[in-house]
């Protein structure tokens, strides 16, 4: 028979044995109910019963309720309800007593025979759901319903069987341990749980064992701690392991239930492998014009470790005494990048042999220092067409500011470093010489002056000179040439500022009026020294003198104290300033000295001579009166101006209807009817004889009214009339200096039609020449052209 079948048969026999024991215990623990009223005291009852009246006897009687805990086997699944226990009382006849239950599961899980007191479990019970039930037993008289015994609680415990297998609630598990760990090193502890009763029997006693994972790991049967079981476990050989752990109850004996879990164990890396170059010899060809900091080659040392343990740094340990090369580490690829620190020169050195070392960054405490490896790097320098090389990276030249045109300032030189030795051509970068101040000889690099210099304008000129190979114009080099303009004494000194001194009337003789200093645009090497002196004609002046302060400045002093503003308000003192250049330069500067009134402390109060000659002793009342008169005059002037502004400029007569609308609404007899309306107002040559005064100006001269123009019986020529009026307007001194309206309302007399209307003119058959209108000026030229056009149209 297989082993598993034997275990099942054994479990069945054990279950039957437990059921039999339970039945025996239930019968032996059936309560006995006494016939007399009792009081429970511990496990017995002391009853007092009367034998006869007046007599009291103490006797030990049977206890009324005698029982212990009841037990029922879990997971029992027989055809009939299982008997849990029996209630019984001996106080009355069993036929009269009625039993009942109350409490947890009464009537649903547990049922009682009310006559016999037998308690049965009606359902299949599970201890893991509920381990015990608390109920209340009650016995009454079936006839009277009286309570025969006090109600008492009792407990029904569900007796455990091994019906739950162990479980690993937190699985599957993941753990890590360093590679090369010693045997017995703890990895992880796994724990299983069993829902069976840990107190009763061995149903919850677990024993652990390893099903998969030997011979690498082992497990402690009691604590479930997994440990290293094999020496020298190397991550580089195998990194991940799967371990299966079993937990079995019943102390691991036959018939026990079991559960398993999986533990994933990863070996952690340690730095137990050195870096290793993929080649022992590397060869590179590097052009000599490779820029500094650019990559010239790569080397790589591989490391079987991972993470920080695989990181290495590279260094050059031999073959680079001049420090031409350097090697840096690429943190991403872990490669060594070879690059230049100094330029290569094919003509100087063509081969290099370097020894490169790779070193682990981290090292294990149990190892003897970090792991290393070395490789050889051979470098061949390749010739390249190099640009010209100047003899200096920067040139400093000097030239006098008065140097003549085409003077040689200096020379720059460059050479071709290649073996071919190409000729060189020189040029000035005109972006650095916008004024084209200098020229350069393209063949020999000689710099000459092209325009005059002025140190006071530009002291330094910084230009860039380029050198180009004749055979290859793309090879260009540049050098900076700084040209310093040397100073010559070509500027005369002058006052540092425009001085204006103030001299107090009450000053003392010898007092300092002003301190004067000078400046010079030149910059001599030995520094400035200025000499001050008065012009020759002022050497013996009685008013002022000067004193040298020995610091390139002078003090102007007053010779007396009799200066008065009434006598002379301002003095001019010319001073000659000479520098110490070669040749010396000088200039004459004038100091203005103003005489002022000062306080006793020498503080200037007034320098105005008019303020000084005002009457002295004017009272405050007089000043107020003068101010009031001025204000009154201003008010009167303002009112007058406002009144004149509101009146018209020219007074017009009531009959003067010029510029007014005249209504001609009387239908007369046509052009021949001159009596229908009096148009004398339009022909009023005499009405303008009256003088019309102007109110916009005040004439200086009064003129009599002009005599009117009287026409003869045959009328007046219009040309003559207008010319006279124009002459009067141009020569009238009372006319304003701007254009004004002139009245030309005179039509003349003797007109046949009496009107100048266009209808009359157009209908007239008389021949009229209007060419004379063009001679009157531009105002009448247009009118003459209009009438001439009308005549020509009519003729055609």
Helices and strands as residue ranges (DSSP letters): H 3-28, E 40-41, E 44-49, E 57-60, E 70-73, E 82-86, E 97-103, E 110-112, E 118-121, E 132-141, E 152-159, E 173-178, E 186-189, E 207-212, E 217-219, E 225-228, E 240-248, G 250-252, E 258-268, E 276-277, E 281-287, E 295-302, G 307-310, E 312-318, E 325-329, E 335-340, E 351-360, E 372-382, E 389-390, E 394-400, E 408-411, E 414-415, E 424-428, G 430-432, E 438-440, E 446-449, E 460-469, E 476-486, E 494-495, E 500-504, E 512-519, E 531-534, G 536-538, E 544-548, E 553-558, E 570-578, E 586-598, E 604-606, H 609-613, H 620-646, G 670-672, G 687-689, H 718-731, H 758-763, G 771-776, H 778-795
